[in-house]
């Protein structure tokens, strides 16, 4: 009599191979930490640290948008990064506008007071 072969049959091997070819479930996309930092920095710029918060919001917002774009769907948070950018840029714009208004008012005030800001005495400067 012939001996029976040892090991799994062909059907058993095919069943085992099918299990190995199954793909794992796709991971849910994560929110970019830089996008969260951008939004938080933008909020902090309006509440506590106007200049530093705004600069941090703008820098981390741009970094977050690039990170999200390059992740090809693995990261989310584009809206958070955009909100941080908007808050940061508006704050920086208002700071710049405030500086311009302050300089203008100082120049007008010096002109009204008759104080010359140049040594050769041009009127109003």
Secondary structure, DSSP 8 states (H G I E B T S, - for coil): ------S--HHHHHHHHHHHT--------EE-HHHHHHHHHHHHHHHT-HHHHHHHHHHHHHHHHHHHHHHTTSEE-HHHHHHHHHHHHHHHHHHHHHHHHHHHHHHHHHHHHT--SSTT--TT-
